Amino acid sequence: MLVSVNFLKMNKTTVRSLYDARSVLVLINRKYSQKQDDFFKFYSDNGAFYGNHEPLTEQDYNRFFSKRSLRREPALTREMTKLAYKVGKDVISLAEGMPNEGVFPFTRIDIELKGGGRLITEGKELSAALQYIPSQGMPSLLSELRTFQQDLHRPPPLPQPRDVIVTNGGQHGIYQCFDLLLEEGDPIIATEYTYTGAYVALKPYRPEIIGIPEDENGMIPETLELVLTDRLSRGMKMPKMLYVIPTGSNPSGTVLPEDRRRKIYELACRFNFLIIEDDPYVFLNYNETNVPTFLSLDTCGRVIRIDSLSKVVSAGLRAGWVTAPKVVQQKLELHMQTELLHSCTLSQMILHHIISHRDSLASHLKAGRDLYRRRRDALSIAVQGVTDLADWSLPQAGLFFWLRVRGVEDIYNMVFRTAFQRGLMVVPGQAFSYDTSAPCQYVRLTFSRISYEDMDIAVRHLADIIKEEQQLTLQNQPQRLATER
């Protein structure tokens, strides 16, 4: 199928509307009435969150922005690139430092899809996919993503409209959000154990981590409320943000139910913090009952949502985007201008093709979810072999089992000595703790790529390893081995 992304022939009015913040909701509403399969429904028929809380104003957001991000200024050459895409060939330009398309060595890109289709781009379309674009993203992709987010989440309208920015994968969006919001030493709310990439990104800011425990349903909002109430009563510095993976929490595999999401959102309004909703496993919920996203509840403009297709389409494509109030998106764009100009244009062209073919995408995502579910179920049967040695819950979403090993206070040596010696790799729980030197009883097992044949073998090795480590613990082995951290 030919992908037509010819920017130079785009109608001036159309292109101008892509950049005019006042037109964002108008563009979205053009496809608002399209009926979507329940697979793509991530909002509640009961409506969004409504309480006695006012939406944030543009001035309110300044409290959340770091001093560093407030010092950023637009790059004039990047603004000229944006302007060039707005005016097309109606203006003669001696301005942009774009390469001449004649130096591009490619004449045609032909990608054959598993479903039998093809993505072919050549000529002017290919030249556009190999050229510089505005830092926010390819205009045609931005338009499609705005519609996609509206259809999936139906976020409540805000006085300050939302917009999207294309990122170089989800990790890039996480880093940009942290850099936008955090000063050194700021407190931040997260689950007690969370995604390694988030904690690694946080390290340079030396934050105070407010780790909230999880149960089988994820972060416990009652505990969060108690912690925040206590901090406020003692005059402690209050957090400006909460980072959470609501569907398939990494590493625990939990899914926050709707009532907890509503409660956490209400706490965000009461205690005045933003929610960073990192949701890479949103399409890998094995319960097959979609839970309304935080974005769908966001009546006050407190949610910054990070999306990625890394786990369900391609990790190497680095396909991600952030949805946020316009004033937040603009700050992220300033960072993008200085950091990498824009994410890969060719990847954005492929992402546009994927997102715009909604039926094909749904079929692919359902097949991917079924594939991962079968793998989860197979490993679930295999890990019965350590029932007497470890505790776990069946992951409700995502790619991981999270096991607490009995009788071993710190599994670090078990992972890096005993397991390696037996030819088995697992991830120690320290990888998901901000303090990687603290003792931990947890290990994470991944079921995404291991062969079915190897699952039973791996669990047998794991059982032997745990028993050996338990014996070493009983013998009071005193010190952690010196290994590279």
C-alpha positions in Angstrom: 0.0 0.0 0.0 1.4 3.4 -1.0 1.9 5.8 1.9 1.3 9.3 0.7 3.1 11.9 2.9 3.8 14.7 0.5 4.2 17.7 2.8 5.1 20.2 0.1 1.7 19.8 -1.6 -0.3 20.1 1.6 -3.0 22.7 1.6 -2.0 25.8 3.5 -5.1 25.7 5.6 -4.7 22.1 6.5 -1.0 22.6 7.5 -1.8 25.7 9.4 -4.4 23.9 11.4 -1.9 21.3 12.4 0.1 23.9 14.3 -2.6 26.2 15.6 -3.4 25.1 19.1 -6.9 26.5 18.8 -7.6 24.0 16.1 -6.5 20.9 17.9 -9.9 20.0 19.3 -11.6 20.8 16.1 -9.4 18.4 14.2 -10.1 15.7 16.9 -13.8 16.2 16.7 -13.9 15.4 13.0 -13.5 11.7 13.9 -14.9 11.8 17.4 -18.1 10.1 16.3 -16.4 7.1 14.7 -17.4 3.9 16.4 -14.6 1.8 17.8 -14.3 -1.8 18.7 -14.3 -2.3 22.5 -10.7 -3.3 22.1 -9.8 0.3 21.7 -12.1 1.6 24.4 -10.1 2.9 27.4 -12.7 5.3 28.9 -15.7 4.7 31.3 -19.3 5.0 30.3 -19.7 6.5 33.8 -17.7 9.5 32.7 -14.5 11.1 33.9 -13.6 12.3 37.4 -15.7 15.2 38.7 -15.0 16.7 42.0 -14.7 20.1 43.6 -11.4 20.8 41.8 -10.6 23.5 39.2 -8.6 22.7 36.1 -5.0 23.9 36.2 -4.4 27.2 34.4 -1.3 28.0 32.3 0.2 29.9 35.3 -0.5 26.9 37.6 1.9 24.7 35.6 4.8 27.0 36.3 4.9 25.6 39.8 5.6 22.1 38.4 8.3 23.1 35.8 11.9 22.9 36.9 14.0 26.1 36.8 16.1 24.4 34.2 13.2 23.8 31.8 11.9 27.4 32.3 15.2 28.7 31.0 14.9 26.9 27.7 14.2 29.0 24.6 13.0 28.1 21.1 15.7 27.3 18.6 15.1 29.7 15.7 16.2 27.3 13.1 13.7 24.7 14.4 11.0 27.3 14.4 11.9 28.1 10.8 11.6 24.4 9.9 8.1 24.4 11.5 7.3 27.6 9.5 8.6 26.0 6.3 6.1 23.1 6.6 3.3 25.6 7.2 3.8 27.7 4.1 5.0 25.0 1.7 6.1 26.3 -1.7 4.2 29.6 -1.4 7.4 31.2 -0.1 10.9 31.1 -1.7 13.3 30.0 1.0 16.9 30.6 1.7 16.5 29.7 5.3 16.5 26.0 6.2 19.6 24.0 6.5 17.9 21.0 5.0 19.9 18.6 2.8 19.0 18.4 -0.9 17.0 15.3 -1.6 19.3 14.5 -4.5 21.9 13.3 -2.0 19.6 10.6 -0.5 20.9 7.2 -1.8 17.5 5.5 -1.5 14.9 5.3 -4.3 12.3 2.9 -2.8 11.5 1.2 0.5 9.3 -1.8 0.4 8.2 -3.5 3.7 6.2 -6.7 3.5 3.8 -7.2 6.4 3.0 -10.5 8.1 -0.7 -10.0 7.3 0.1 -10.0 3.6 0.1 -6.2 3.0 3.0 -4.0 2.0 4.2 -0.6 2.9 5.8 1.0 -0.1 7.2 4.5 -0.3 9.2 6.1 -3.0 9.7 9.4 -4.9 8.6 12.5 -3.1 7.0 10.5 -0.3 10.3 8.8 0.4 12.2 12.0 0.2 9.8 13.5 2.8 10.4 10.4 5.1 14.2 11.0 4.9 14.1 14.8 5.6 14.1 17.0 8.7 10.7 17.7 10.2 9.4 19.9 13.0 10.5 18.8 16.5 6.9 18.0 17.6 6.6 15.3 14.9 5.5 14.6 11.3 2.3 16.7 10.8 0.3 13.9 9.3 1.3 11.6 12.2 0.4 14.2 14.8 -3.1 14.6 13.2 -3.6 10.9 13.3 -2.3 10.5 16.9 -4.7 13.3 18.1 -7.6 11.4 16.6 -6.3 8.1 18.0 -6.0 9.4 21.5 -9.4 11.0 21.4 -11.0 7.8 20.1 -9.3 5.6 22.7 -9.5 7.7 25.8 -12.1 10.5 25.2 -10.3 12.8 27.7 -12.5 15.6 29.1 -11.9 18.9 27.4 -9.7 21.4 29.2 -9.4 25.2 29.1 -5.8 24.6 28.0 -6.1 22.0 25.1 -4.0 18.9 25.0 -1.6 17.9 22.3 0.8 15.2 21.4 4.6 15.0 20.7 6.3 12.1 19.1 9.2 10.6 21.1 12.0 8.2 20.5 10.2 5.4 22.3 8.7 5.4 25.8 11.9 5.7 27.7 12.6 9.0 25.9 9.2 10.3 27.1 10.0 9.3 30.7 13.3 11.0 30.7 11.9 14.2 29.2 9.1 14.3 31.7 11.5 13.9 34.7 13.8 16.6 33.3 10.8 18.9 32.8 9.5 18.6 36.3 12.2 17.8 38.8 14.7 19.8 40.7 17.4 18.0 42.6 16.1 16.5 45.8 12.4 16.7 44.9 10.1 14.0 46.3 8.4 11.8 43.8 5.8 9.1 44.3 6.2 5.7 42.7 5.4 2.1 43.5 7.8 0.4 45.9 9.3 -1.5 43.0 9.1 0.0 39.6 10.6 0.1 36.1 14.4 0.1 36.0 14.5 2.8 33.3 12.5 5.2 35.4 14.9 4.9 38.4 18.0 5.1 36.2 16.5 8.3 34.6 15.9 9.7 38.1 19.3 9.1 39.5 20.9 12.4 38.4 18.2 14.4 40.2 18.8 12.7 43.5 15.1 12.6 44.3 13.4 11.5 47.5 11.5 8.4 46.5 8.1 7.9 48.2 7.6 4.2 47.5 4.0 3.1 47.9 3.5 -0.7 48.3 1.4 -2.8 45.9 -0.9 -5.7 46.5 -2.4 -7.9 43.8 -4.3 -4.9 42.5 -1.4 -2.5 42.3 -0.6 0.7 44.2 -2.7 1.0 47.4 -4.4 4.4 47.4 -5.2 4.3 51.1 -1.6 4.0 51.9 -0.7 6.8 49.5 -3.3 9.0 51.2 -1.9 8.3 54.7 1.6 9.0 53.6 0.7 12.3 51.9 -1.5 13.4 54.9 1.3 12.7 57.3 3.9 14.6 55.2 1.5 17.6 54.9 0.9 17.6 58.7 4.6 17.6 59.4 5.4 20.4 57.0 7.5 18.2 54.7 8.1 19.0 51.1 5.2 17.6 49.0 5.7 15.7 45.7 4.9 17.4 42.4 4.5 14.1 40.5 3.5 10.5 40.7 5.0 8.0 38.2 2.9 4.8 37.6 2.6 2.0 35.2 -1.1 1.3 35.6 -1.5 -1.7 33.3 1.0 -4.5 33.8 3.1 -2.7 36.3 6.8 -3.6 35.8 7.8 -5.8 37.5 4.7 -6.9 39.4 2.3 -7.4 36.5 -0.6 -5.8 38.4 -3.5 -3.8 36.8 -4.9 -0.9 38.7 -8.7 -1.2 38.8 -10.9 1.7 37.9 -11.9 2.6 41.5 -8.2 2.9 42.5 -7.4 5.0 39.5 -10.2 7.4 40.4 -9.0 7.5 44.1 -5.4 8.2 43.0 -6.6 11.0 40.6 -8.7 12.5 43.4 -5.5 12.5 45.6 -3.6 14.2 42.8 -6.2 17.0 42.9 -6.2 17.3 46.7 -2.5 17.2 47.1 -1.6 19.1 43.9 0.6 16.7 42.0 0.8 15.5 38.4 0.4 11.9 37.2 2.9 10.5 34.7 0.9 7.6 33.2 3.4 5.3 31.6 1.3 2.6 29.8 3.4 0.5 27.4 1.4 -2.7 28.3 -2.1 -1.1 27.8 -2.8 -3.6 25.0 -1.5 -6.6 27.0 -4.2 -6.8 29.6 -5.1 -10.5 29.8 -8.4 -9.9 31.6 -9.7 -8.5 28.3 -11.6 -5.9 30.3 -10.1 -2.5 29.5 -9.7 -0.2 32.5 -10.3 3.6 32.0 -7.0 5.3 31.7 -5.9 8.2 33.9 -6.1 10.3 30.8 -9.7 9.5 30.3 -10.4 10.8 33.9 -8.4 13.9 33.6 -10.8 16.8 34.1 -8.1 19.1 35.7 -5.2 18.7 33.3 -3.0 16.7 35.7 -2.1 13.7 33.5 0.9 13.4 31.2 0.4 10.1 29.3 3.3 8.2 27.7 2.5 5.6 25.0 4.8 3.2 23.2 4.4 0.3 20.7 7.8 -1.3 21.6 6.3 -4.4 23.2 3.6 -5.0 20.7 4.9 -3.8 17.3 8.7 -3.2 17.3 11.2 -2.2 20.0 13.7 -1.1 17.4 11.2 1.2 15.7 11.3 3.5 18.8 7.6 4.4 18.3 6.3 6.5 21.2 4.4 9.6 22.0 3.4 11.8 24.9 -0.1 13.3 25.4 -0.2 16.3 27.7 -1.8 19.7 28.2 -0.5 22.1 25.5 1.6 24.1 27.8 3.4 20.9 28.9 3.8 19.6 25.3 5.4 22.9 24.3 8.0 22.6 27.0 8.8 19.1 26.0 9.2 20.3 22.4 11.8 22.9 23.5 13.7 20.0 25.1 13.3 18.0 21.9 14.8 20.8 19.8 18.0 20.8 21.8 18.3 17.1 22.4 17.8 15.4 19.1 15.9 17.8 16.8 13.1 15.2 16.3 12.7 11.5 16.4 13.4 9.4 13.3 11.2 10.6 10.4 11.3 7.2 8.7 10.0 5.6 11.9 7.3 8.2 12.1 6.2 7.4 8.5 5.9 3.7 9.5 4.1 4.6 12.7 1.6 6.7 10.8 0.8 3.8 8.5 0.3 1.5 11.5 -1.9 3.9 13.5 -4.0 5.0 10.5 -5.0 1.4 9.6 -7.0 0.8 12.8 -8.6 -2.5 11.8 -5.3 -4.1 10.9 -3.7 -2.7 14.1 -6.5 -4.2 16.2 -6.0 -7.6 14.6 -2.3 -7.5 15.2 -2.6 -6.4 18.8 -5.2 -9.0 19.6 -2.9 -11.7 18.1 0.0 -10.3 20.1 -2.0 -10.4 23.3 -3.0 -14.0 22.7 0.6 -15.0 22.0 1.8 -13.5 25.2 -1.1 -14.9 27.2 -0.3 -18.4 26.0 3.3 -17.9 27.1 2.2 -16.5 30.5 -0.1 -19.5 31.1 2.7 -21.9 30.1 5.2 -20.4 32.5 2.5 -20.3 35.2 2.2 -24.1 34.9 6.0 -24.4 35.0 6.5 -22.3 38.1 4.3 -24.6 40.1 7.7 -26.4 40.5 8.7 -23.7 43.0 5.4 -23.5 44.9 7.1 -24.5 48.2 10.0 -22.1 47.6 8.5 -18.8 46.5 5.3 -16.8 46.4 3.8 -15.0 43.4 0.5 -13.9 41.8 -0.5 -14.6 38.2 0.4 -11.4 36.2 -2.7 -9.7 34.9 -0.9 -7.8 32.2 2.6 -7.3 30.8 5.4 -9.7 30.4 6.7 -10.7 33.9 6.3 -12.9 36.9 7.4 -11.3 40.2 8.5 -14.0 42.7 9.4 -13.5 46.4 11.9 -16.2 47.4 11.4 -17.7 50.8 14.2 -18.2 53.2 16.6 -15.9 51.4 16.9 -12.3 52.7 18.9 -11.1 49.7 18.9 -12.8 46.4 21.7 -10.8 44.8 24.3 -13.5 45.2 21.9 -16.1 44.2 21.3 -14.3 40.8 24.9 -13.4 40.1 26.7 -16.4 41.4 24.6 -19.5 41.8 22.2 -18.9 38.9 25.0 -17.9 36.4 27.0 -21.0 37.4 24.0 -23.1 36.4 23.4 -21.3 33.1 20.3 -19.4 34.2 19.6 -15.7 34.0 16.9 -13.9 36.0 16.7 -10.3 37.1 17.3 -9.5 40.8 14.7 -7.4 42.6 17.3 -4.7 43.2 17.0 -3.7 39.6 13.5 -2.3 40.4 14.5 -0.5 43.6 15.9 3.0 43.7 18.4 1.8 46.3 20.1 -1.0 44.5 22.3 -1.9 47.5 19.3 -2.8 49.7 18.6 -6.5 50.4 15.7 -7.9 48.3 13.9 -11.2 48.2 12.3 -10.8 44.8 13.3 -12.0 41.3 11.7 -11.2 38.0 11.0 -13.8 35.3 10.2 -12.9 31.7 8.1 -15.1 29.5 8.2 -13.1 26.3 10.9 -14.9 24.4 11.9 -18.1 26.2 11.0 -21.3 24.3 8.2 -23.4 25.7 10.6 -26.3 25.9 13.0 -24.4 28.1 10.4 -23.2 30.6 10.3 -26.4 32.6 14.1 -26.7 32.5 14.6 -23.1 33.7 12.2 -23.6 36.6 13.9 -26.8 37.6 17.2 -24.9 37.7 15.5 -22.1 39.6 14.2 -24.6 42.2 17.7 -26.1 42.7 19.2 -22.6 42.9 16.8 -21.5 45.6 17.4 -24.6 47.6 21.1 -24.1 47.4 20.8 -20.5 48.4 18.6 -21.4 51.3 21.2 -23.8 52.6 23.9 -21.1 52.3 21.6 -18.7 54.2 21.3 -21.2 57.0 25.1 -21.5 57.1 25.1 -17.7 57.7 27.3 -16.8 54.7 28.2 -13.2 55.8 29.0 -11.0 52.8 27.7 -10.1 49.4 30.1 -11.0 46.6 31.9 -8.1 44.9 30.3 -7.8 41.5 30.0 -4.9 39.1 26.9 -2.9 39.9 
